[in-house]
Amino acid sequence: MNSKKITIIGGGNLGGAIAQGLVKSGLIKAENITVTRRRLPLIENLREMGINTMSDNEAAVESADIIFLAIKPYQIVDILRDIKGKLSADKTLVSVVAGVGLDVIEKEIGSEIPLFRAMPNTAISLQESMTCISFNPQWSDRKDDVVKLFDQLGETAVIAEELMSAATVLGSCGIAFALRFIRAAMQGGIEIGFGAEMAQLITAQTVKGAAELVKKTKHHPEREIDKVTTPRGITISGLNEMEHKGFSSSLIQGLVTSFEKVEKEKK
């Protein structure tokens, strides 16, 4: 895997995060990664890490073993048509474009190019992403290479293509939802007496600890909640007040609204 040449088309937030995460993982050397963007000064930070940068998508694809598409949905058809002539059966194409299914991509490049769809989140730059991957069964022999890349960048799950919209909302949009909770908890912490920096530290570590409890014990969250809620206690009083104000229902409705928007934009 160390010798694989990686090209990332699109040096925005997600494309840049993938490049940085791969370098930090040590799995891929910086000189074996190329990131493209029309305005090169915007990815100067990647070049300073030893990553190749260029604006020529076709040239970048020609020399690559694995190509990531990290672009906006409205750009995908034009870019696929530009690079189609440089794609071949010995290369693997991985799309991280939200809301664009495998069928849309395959329509443009044909069915002979190994094709995967992945939905990471921006924590990939810290090797803490939750990445969901889907692909057509005919490319099962390439699965290990793709999964290995993302395994270096956090947790990975292979799912059915029809669940990718849901994965986008829960795993990718979910980063923003979790951060909004952290922000609100910080604000509450400031109101009850902490300075902003200390409130941020306590809140962030508390959320991290809660996530680790669920991941490592595999317990349902309510099982862990039961351990800190005592009769007439302060925790249950706070939880009940949040539920009276619609905490859980608001979060669920936010997820559903985002999902409905993804589904609508696919049509």
Buried (B, 14 or more C-beta within 10 A) or exposed (E): BEEBBBBBBBBBEBBBBBBBBBBBBEBBBBEBBBBBBEEBEEBEEBBEBEBBBBEEBEBBBBEBBBBBBBBEEEEBBEBBEBBBEBBEEEBBBBBBBBBBBBEBBBEBBEEEBBBBBBBBBBBBBEBBBBBBBBBBEEBEEBBEBBBEBBBBBBEBBBBEBEBBBBBBBBBBBBBEBBEEBBEEBBEEBBEEEBEEEEBBBBBBEEBEEEEEBEEEEEBEEEEBBEEEBEEEEEEBEEBEEEEEEEBEEEEEEBBEEBBEBBEEEEE
